[in-house]
């Protein structure tokens, strides 16, 4: 660990302040100063950053069994998604992943394309020529409606603003909690107690383990932030409960995810999934099913506007298909739309960090990582390394021609993670993104309304555009 380069600029609390106020600047310095592997400090804990495709493969794939999900990220997300698929680990994660996987197989996802096309078209048809819209809000409305309909057969379009506002509050709380001193001290204490369990006499192990489990759930300190979070979660939980109640009252056979969740049986008890676990899985899939795609699409239209040659080529591409509803078989005829979406995911990967904790001593990149150490992959840092992506700040969809993708090292591009825990919805997103781009480009030209440079919101748990993306609609 001592041979791993350490990022400069840490203060008494480490790099906490910079993580919270300007994480992009921190990652740029990490790339310049540390290169292949580096370490940033949070309080008294060093976080090792694996920053080459080979090391990413070691952490997320080849030696994945030597790691578990980081308790920092799990704790911060717990009030929002509990023990849902993104947050769970071990047997629970394997059981839930197996249950949900059939819905997200490519052949099944292809059936969702007409729904994606319909909602994207309906959204664009509502725009008036010359009006100003926040594209980030519009992409959220569309992707939220698609996730609600395809996964749960629920209409959420009319509630998208209320649900979107609630989710914004929750994600800001998550980011604030993940880098807070109070939660950091709480989880450091959990780690110290966990080490003590290894040496404790058998009668003490159970009580100590229960204390550790309690410390891994954030304390909801009184205050305005906690009140806002609880109000936001009530909004989300209320919508989820209506989904469940409506489905239980309607016995018609369906093939969606909600049907599979309601019909699932616990392997040990043979009973149905608990209401709490059901809620956690629905919220996880509802949030993940739209948030990251909406964010990537907002950046895509921002980038398209700043590159008129790309926009003109996109308009020619979609004009060859016309304005009819799109299906999955149309997507191969939209190669530029696919490349634009993938390049947007490279430049602005929605998931900020993939964090793990070593459960045993493990070697990464020739460095010995001790049990309990924290290791992370920061997609933004990896996607902006000039050794992998020449001129990384330049928007260049041609990085994603089939030839370029084949030539690039595996795990140089990880917007969805990698390995067994790769995002279960990656095929879903890679279908929806190009369909929405094509449907909107066919109907309108979206031009910047204020010419400002849009930055990512450092306070959001995903890489949302700060202040939205304000654009003027020019009907085509």
C-alpha angles and dihedrals in degrees: 000000000000091000092059111101112248122218115247125234101056117150133194089296093040117234095332096117094050091045089057100041107030114007092162091059089049092052092046089055090046090056093047099043105031107024114179098017133006144158133232124192129234110185102307095339125096117212113207113216116209104208109173129075090243094054092043087056091050094051100040102029123008098040099021091127089065090064141057131195111288113259090220094065094037092053094048092050096043098092089053106038104009110193096344122144096278092051104035127093141190121010094351092056093047092049095048094043091053090050095052101036098087092062091056100047111123094247092052093044090053088066089064094061097092090052091050090049093047096052092044091050094046090051094051093044090061093061118101121219110265097012122131120237136178101239092199089059091046094051090049091052093051099043092043090052091048093049092048094049101039099041102033106013088237128137108230102155095102090050097043096105094051092044091044092052091049091050091049090056091048095048092049089052090050092053092046092048094046091062099033121123093223095056090042092056090045093054094042087056089050090053093050091050091047090057089049091055090064090063099033122108114258096257090058098047096079097050092045091050090053090052090050090050091052092049090054091066113076118246109243099225115202114260146096093287093055092046091052092048093050091048091050093049090050089057093050094042091049092056092046092050091052089053090053096044093048092049094048089052092051115064097186111130115253136173101217130116095259090060090053092048094049091047096046118117126207110246092223105036096028086219128120123278111281116259089243094053090044090053092048093051094047093049091046094051094040092051096040091041093066113010101072095041092047091051094048091048092051089055090045093059091044089054094043090056092052092052110054093180091059091046092051091050091049091051090053091048096052093041088064088062099037129206100304118123112283127232132192089265089063095059095079086058089059102064095148093050088052092049092047091053093048092048089051088054089051096050096040109021104191096216106071102200141007103208129187139176123218114242092189137013108289138174118234120180091343092307122117109234113196125223111277096026119134119236126184142186113211106198093198092056093046092046091052100049107121090211088067101026114032111220090004096190091061117098105231119160089186088078084081103056110128090252093052092047092050092050096049121092114262111258093024085113117045111156088141097036120241143251127032091336096051110141107283090217099054094113089046092054095044089054097043097047098061092040093056092044092051095045093051098041089052091057108031146014110228112208128184112265098201109018092229121147108250116222129193117262107251091197095059123088090225126045096266120168110260109244093001127266110285112203138167120235118232107184115225 
